[in-house]
Amino acid sequence: MDSSVAVSLTSMVTMQGVQMFSSHAPSIRELRKAHRIKDVDKVAELRVAEVEAASVMVLSGVAVSAMTGSPAPAYLAIATVVIMIGVYEWTLAQPPVSSITTETVSIAPPSMEHR
């Protein structure tokens, strides 16, 4: 098969996988607010979505590898799955956004009343 077709199909598999994760898994914004222990439903939803998206992506990569005769689509699909799961798991492992404390720092100039 022509190398440009193989590259096109490999790109398609990668984009399909990223789209599968973004459409099935809860958004990163929602996960940043979730508490790993208290929001068990959100964590379970993420796990199911990870399995769904990873399965479709790896199977698509293997199918395209079989069509093109190159192992690159399967390897790229597996690498993308690992990266996407890593991003979601890292986000979930961070403390919830609401529990992060920040101090407000004023950058206003000093008042002129002290003169």
PyMOL commands that place a pseudoatom at each C-alpha (Angstrom):
pseudoatom trace, name=CA, resn=MET, resi=1, chain=A, elem=C, hetatm=0, pos=[0.000, 0.000, 0.000]
pseudoatom trace, name=CA, resn=ASP, resi=2, chain=A, elem=C, hetatm=0, pos=[1.138, 3.532, -0.744]
pseudoatom trace, name=CA, resn=SER, resi=3, chain=A, elem=C, hetatm=0, pos=[2.882, 5.182, 2.196]
pseudoatom trace, name=CA, resn=SER, resi=4, chain=A, elem=C, hetatm=0, pos=[0.719, 8.311, 1.996]
pseudoatom trace, name=CA, resn=VAL, resi=5, chain=A, elem=C, hetatm=0, pos=[-2.404, 6.168, 2.402]
pseudoatom trace, name=CA, resn=ALA, resi=6, chain=A, elem=C, hetatm=0, pos=[-0.836, 4.401, 5.379]
pseudoatom trace, name=CA, resn=VAL, resi=7, chain=A, elem=C, hetatm=0, pos=[0.004, 7.737, 7.012]
pseudoatom trace, name=CA, resn=SER, resi=8, chain=A, elem=C, hetatm=0, pos=[-3.531, 9.010, 6.365]
pseudoatom trace, name=CA, resn=LEU, resi=9, chain=A, elem=C, hetatm=0, pos=[-5.097, 5.916, 7.881]
pseudoatom trace, name=CA, resn=THR, resi=10, chain=A, elem=C, hetatm=0, pos=[-2.753, 6.056, 10.868]
pseudoatom trace, name=CA, resn=SER, resi=11, chain=A, elem=C, hetatm=0, pos=[-3.706, 9.696, 11.458]
pseudoatom trace, name=CA, resn=MET, resi=12, chain=A, elem=C, hetatm=0, pos=[-7.365, 8.751, 11.209]
pseudoatom trace, name=CA, resn=VAL, resi=13, chain=A, elem=C, hetatm=0, pos=[-6.963, 6.030, 13.836]
pseudoatom trace, name=CA, resn=THR, resi=14, chain=A, elem=C, hetatm=0, pos=[-5.170, 8.424, 16.195]
pseudoatom trace, name=CA, resn=MET, resi=15, chain=A, elem=C, hetatm=0, pos=[-7.796, 11.140, 15.844]
pseudoatom trace, name=CA, resn=GLN, resi=16, chain=A, elem=C, hetatm=0, pos=[-10.590, 8.602, 16.227]
pseudoatom trace, name=CA, resn=GLY, resi=17, chain=A, elem=C, hetatm=0, pos=[-9.046, 7.396, 19.469]
pseudoatom trace, name=CA, resn=VAL, resi=18, chain=A, elem=C, hetatm=0, pos=[-8.693, 10.877, 20.917]
pseudoatom trace, name=CA, resn=GLN, resi=19, chain=A, elem=C, hetatm=0, pos=[-12.302, 11.574, 19.920]
pseudoatom trace, name=CA, resn=MET, resi=20, chain=A, elem=C, hetatm=0, pos=[-13.446, 8.332, 21.580]
pseudoatom trace, name=CA, resn=PHE, resi=21, chain=A, elem=C, hetatm=0, pos=[-11.825, 9.372, 24.847]
pseudoatom trace, name=CA, resn=SER, resi=22, chain=A, elem=C, hetatm=0, pos=[-13.259, 12.874, 24.724]
pseudoatom trace, name=CA, resn=SER, resi=23, chain=A, elem=C, hetatm=0, pos=[-16.777, 11.717, 23.885]
pseudoatom trace, name=CA, resn=HIS, resi=24, chain=A, elem=C, hetatm=0, pos=[-17.038, 8.771, 26.289]
pseudoatom trace, name=CA, resn=ALA, resi=25, chain=A, elem=C, hetatm=0, pos=[-14.993, 9.867, 29.301]
pseudoatom trace, name=CA, resn=PRO, resi=26, chain=A, elem=C, hetatm=0, pos=[-16.003, 12.682, 31.630]
pseudoatom trace, name=CA, resn=SER, resi=27, chain=A, elem=C, hetatm=0, pos=[-14.360, 15.955, 30.723]
pseudoatom trace, name=CA, resn=ILE, resi=28, chain=A, elem=C, hetatm=0, pos=[-11.057, 16.890, 32.309]
pseudoatom trace, name=CA, resn=ARG, resi=29, chain=A, elem=C, hetatm=0, pos=[-12.807, 19.907, 33.852]
pseudoatom trace, name=CA, resn=GLU, resi=30, chain=A, elem=C, hetatm=0, pos=[-15.297, 17.627, 35.627]
pseudoatom trace, name=CA, resn=LEU, resi=31, chain=A, elem=C, hetatm=0, pos=[-12.527, 15.324, 36.815]
pseudoatom trace, name=CA, resn=ARG, resi=32, chain=A, elem=C, hetatm=0, pos=[-10.589, 18.246, 38.280]
pseudoatom trace, name=CA, resn=LYS, resi=33, chain=A, elem=C, hetatm=0, pos=[-13.589, 18.921, 40.529]
pseudoatom trace, name=CA, resn=ALA, resi=34, chain=A, elem=C, hetatm=0, pos=[-14.140, 15.256, 41.427]
pseudoatom trace, name=CA, resn=HIS, resi=35, chain=A, elem=C, hetatm=0, pos=[-12.908, 13.698, 44.633]
pseudoatom trace, name=CA, resn=ARG, resi=36, chain=A, elem=C, hetatm=0, pos=[-11.371, 10.268, 44.073]
pseudoatom trace, name=CA, resn=ILE, resi=37, chain=A, elem=C, hetatm=0, pos=[-13.028, 8.718, 47.146]
pseudoatom trace, name=CA, resn=LYS, resi=38, chain=A, elem=C, hetatm=0, pos=[-16.278, 10.684, 47.444]
pseudoatom trace, name=CA, resn=ASP, resi=39, chain=A, elem=C, hetatm=0, pos=[-17.243, 10.699, 43.742]
pseudoatom trace, name=CA, resn=VAL, resi=40, chain=A, elem=C, hetatm=0, pos=[-17.202, 6.953, 43.166]
pseudoatom trace, name=CA, resn=ASP, resi=41, chain=A, elem=C, hetatm=0, pos=[-19.718, 7.201, 40.313]
pseudoatom trace, name=CA, resn=LYS, resi=42, chain=A, elem=C, hetatm=0, pos=[-17.529, 9.643, 38.394]
pseudoatom trace, name=CA, resn=VAL, resi=43, chain=A, elem=C, hetatm=0, pos=[-14.480, 7.399, 38.831]
pseudoatom trace, name=CA, resn=ALA, resi=44, chain=A, elem=C, hetatm=0, pos=[-16.450, 4.326, 37.719]
pseudoatom trace, name=CA, resn=GLU, resi=45, chain=A, elem=C, hetatm=0, pos=[-17.713, 6.242, 34.686]
pseudoatom trace, name=CA, resn=LEU, resi=46, chain=A, elem=C, hetatm=0, pos=[-14.140, 7.125, 33.797]
pseudoatom trace, name=CA, resn=ARG, resi=47, chain=A, elem=C, hetatm=0, pos=[-12.965, 3.517, 34.095]
pseudoatom trace, name=CA, resn=VAL, resi=48, chain=A, elem=C, hetatm=0, pos=[-15.732, 2.241, 31.801]
pseudoatom trace, name=CA, resn=ALA, resi=49, chain=A, elem=C, hetatm=0, pos=[-14.998, 4.985, 29.266]
pseudoatom trace, name=CA, resn=GLU, resi=50, chain=A, elem=C, hetatm=0, pos=[-11.278, 4.179, 29.354]
pseudoatom trace, name=CA, resn=VAL, resi=51, chain=A, elem=C, hetatm=0, pos=[-11.964, 0.515, 28.588]
pseudoatom trace, name=CA, resn=GLU, resi=52, chain=A, elem=C, hetatm=0, pos=[-14.409, 1.378, 25.789]
pseudoatom trace, name=CA, resn=ALA, resi=53, chain=A, elem=C, hetatm=0, pos=[-12.184, 3.939, 24.112]
pseudoatom trace, name=CA, resn=ALA, resi=54, chain=A, elem=C, hetatm=0, pos=[-9.011, 1.882, 24.513]
pseudoatom trace, name=CA, resn=SER, resi=55, chain=A, elem=C, hetatm=0, pos=[-10.665, -1.222, 23.044]
pseudoatom trace, name=CA, resn=VAL, resi=56, chain=A, elem=C, hetatm=0, pos=[-12.013, 0.601, 19.999]
pseudoatom trace, name=CA, resn=MET, resi=57, chain=A, elem=C, hetatm=0, pos=[-8.734, 2.399, 19.425]
pseudoatom trace, name=CA, resn=VAL, resi=58, chain=A, elem=C, hetatm=0, pos=[-6.488, -0.653, 19.690]
pseudoatom trace, name=CA, resn=LEU, resi=59, chain=A, elem=C, hetatm=0, pos=[-8.809, -2.722, 17.499]
pseudoatom trace, name=CA, resn=SER, resi=60, chain=A, elem=C, hetatm=0, pos=[-8.891, 0.074, 14.916]
pseudoatom trace, name=CA, resn=GLY, resi=61, chain=A, elem=C, hetatm=0, pos=[-5.103, 0.281, 14.988]
pseudoatom trace, name=CA, resn=VAL, resi=62, chain=A, elem=C, hetatm=0, pos=[-4.760, -3.469, 14.500]
pseudoatom trace, name=CA, resn=ALA, resi=63, chain=A, elem=C, hetatm=0, pos=[-7.280, -3.387, 11.623]
pseudoatom trace, name=CA, resn=VAL, resi=64, chain=A, elem=C, hetatm=0, pos=[-5.454, -0.568, 9.861]
pseudoatom trace, name=CA, resn=SER, resi=65, chain=A, elem=C, hetatm=0, pos=[-2.140, -2.356, 10.460]
pseudoatom trace, name=CA, resn=ALA, resi=66, chain=A, elem=C, hetatm=0, pos=[-3.575, -5.443, 8.786]
pseudoatom trace, name=CA, resn=MET, resi=67, chain=A, elem=C, hetatm=0, pos=[-4.773, -3.383, 5.818]
pseudoatom trace, name=CA, resn=THR, resi=68, chain=A, elem=C, hetatm=0, pos=[-1.536, -1.454, 5.344]
pseudoatom trace, name=CA, resn=GLY, resi=69, chain=A, elem=C, hetatm=0, pos=[0.896, -4.222, 6.230]
pseudoatom trace, name=CA, resn=SER, resi=70, chain=A, elem=C, hetatm=0, pos=[2.691, -1.859, 8.605]
pseudoatom trace, name=CA, resn=PRO, resi=71, chain=A, elem=C, hetatm=0, pos=[2.752, -2.197, 12.405]
pseudoatom trace, name=CA, resn=ALA, resi=72, chain=A, elem=C, hetatm=0, pos=[2.892, 1.600, 12.836]
pseudoatom trace, name=CA, resn=PRO, resi=73, chain=A, elem=C, hetatm=0, pos=[-0.889, 2.166, 13.194]
pseudoatom trace, name=CA, resn=ALA, resi=74, chain=A, elem=C, hetatm=0, pos=[-1.169, -0.460, 15.938]
pseudoatom trace, name=CA, resn=TYR, resi=75, chain=A, elem=C, hetatm=0, pos=[1.850, 0.924, 17.791]
pseudoatom trace, name=CA, resn=LEU, resi=76, chain=A, elem=C, hetatm=0, pos=[0.580, 4.488, 17.505]
pseudoatom trace, name=CA, resn=ALA, resi=77, chain=A, elem=C, hetatm=0, pos=[-2.872, 3.421, 18.701]
pseudoatom trace, name=CA, resn=ILE, resi=78, chain=A, elem=C, hetatm=0, pos=[-1.377, 1.733, 21.763]
pseudoatom trace, name=CA, resn=ALA, resi=79, chain=A, elem=C, hetatm=0, pos=[0.844, 4.749, 22.485]
pseudoatom trace, name=CA, resn=THR, resi=80, chain=A, elem=C, hetatm=0, pos=[-2.117, 7.109, 22.201]
pseudoatom trace, name=CA, resn=VAL, resi=81, chain=A, elem=C, hetatm=0, pos=[-4.180, 4.936, 24.561]
pseudoatom trace, name=CA, resn=VAL, resi=82, chain=A, elem=C, hetatm=0, pos=[-1.372, 4.962, 27.122]
pseudoatom trace, name=CA, resn=ILE, resi=83, chain=A, elem=C, hetatm=0, pos=[-1.036, 8.753, 26.873]
pseudoatom trace, name=CA, resn=MET, resi=84, chain=A, elem=C, hetatm=0, pos=[-4.779, 9.400, 27.113]
pseudoatom trace, name=CA, resn=ILE, resi=85, chain=A, elem=C, hetatm=0, pos=[-5.250, 7.069, 30.088]
pseudoatom trace, name=CA, resn=GLY, resi=86, chain=A, elem=C, hetatm=0, pos=[-2.205, 8.653, 31.724]
pseudoatom trace, name=CA, resn=VAL, resi=87, chain=A, elem=C, hetatm=0, pos=[-3.679, 12.141, 31.324]
pseudoatom trace, name=CA, resn=TYR, resi=88, chain=A, elem=C, hetatm=0, pos=[-7.028, 11.111, 32.779]
pseudoatom trace, name=CA, resn=GLU, resi=89, chain=A, elem=C, hetatm=0, pos=[-5.495, 9.189, 35.677]
pseudoatom trace, name=CA, resn=TRP, resi=90, chain=A, elem=C, hetatm=0, pos=[-3.058, 11.986, 36.481]
pseudoatom trace, name=CA, resn=THR, resi=91, chain=A, elem=C, hetatm=0, pos=[-5.931, 14.474, 36.504]
pseudoatom trace, name=CA, resn=LEU, resi=92, chain=A, elem=C, hetatm=0, pos=[-7.942, 12.244, 38.813]
pseudoatom trace, name=CA, resn=ALA, resi=93, chain=A, elem=C, hetatm=0, pos=[-4.972, 11.803, 41.161]
pseudoatom trace, name=CA, resn=GLN, resi=94, chain=A, elem=C, hetatm=0, pos=[-4.639, 15.565, 41.693]
pseudoatom trace, name=CA, resn=PRO, resi=95, chain=A, elem=C, hetatm=0, pos=[-6.468, 17.188, 44.615]
pseudoatom trace, name=CA, resn=PRO, resi=96, chain=A, elem=C, hetatm=0, pos=[-9.904, 18.539, 43.658]
pseudoatom trace, name=CA, resn=VAL, resi=97, chain=A, elem=C, hetatm=0, pos=[-9.876, 22.122, 42.453]
pseudoatom trace, name=CA, resn=SER, resi=98, chain=A, elem=C, hetatm=0, pos=[-12.155, 23.273, 45.256]
pseudoatom trace, name=CA, resn=SER, resi=99, chain=A, elem=C, hetatm=0, pos=[-9.683, 22.043, 47.893]
pseudoatom trace, name=CA, resn=ILE, resi=100, chain=A, elem=C, hetatm=0, pos=[-6.724, 23.967, 46.509]
pseudoatom trace, name=CA, resn=THR, resi=101, chain=A, elem=C, hetatm=0, pos=[-6.213, 27.070, 48.595]
pseudoatom trace, name=CA, resn=THR, resi=102, chain=A, elem=C, hetatm=0, pos=[-4.814, 30.194, 47.089]
pseudoatom trace, name=CA, resn=GLU, resi=103, chain=A, elem=C, hetatm=0, pos=[-4.099, 33.542, 48.601]
pseudoatom trace, name=CA, resn=THR, resi=104, chain=A, elem=C, hetatm=0, pos=[-5.151, 36.718, 46.897]
pseudoatom trace, name=CA, resn=VAL, resi=105, chain=A, elem=C, hetatm=0, pos=[-2.254, 39.033, 46.322]
pseudoatom trace, name=CA, resn=SER, resi=106, chain=A, elem=C, hetatm=0, pos=[-2.956, 42.682, 45.749]
pseudoatom trace, name=CA, resn=ILE, resi=107, chain=A, elem=C, hetatm=0, pos=[-0.799, 44.402, 43.173]
pseudoatom trace, name=CA, resn=ALA, resi=108, chain=A, elem=C, hetatm=0, pos=[-2.437, 47.796, 43.580]
pseudoatom trace, name=CA, resn=PRO, resi=109, chain=A, elem=C, hetatm=0, pos=[-0.030, 50.684, 44.079]
pseudoatom trace, name=CA, resn=PRO, resi=110, chain=A, elem=C, hetatm=0, pos=[0.239, 52.116, 47.595]
pseudoatom trace, name=CA, resn=SER, resi=111, chain=A, elem=C, hetatm=0, pos=[-2.189, 54.889, 48.318]
pseudoatom trace, name=CA, resn=MET, resi=112, chain=A, elem=C, hetatm=0, pos=[-1.080, 58.497, 48.183]
pseudoatom trace, name=CA, resn=GLU, resi=113, chain=A, elem=C, hetatm=0, pos=[-2.621, 59.274, 51.601]
pseudoatom trace, name=CA, resn=HIS, resi=114, chain=A, elem=C, hetatm=0, pos=[0.596, 58.583, 53.553]
pseudoatom trace, name=CA, resn=ARG, resi=115, chain=A, elem=C, hetatm=0, pos=[2.220, 61.847, 52.496]
for i in range(1, 115): cmd.bond("trace and resi %d" % i, "trace and resi %d" % (i + 1))
show_as sticks, trace
zoom trace
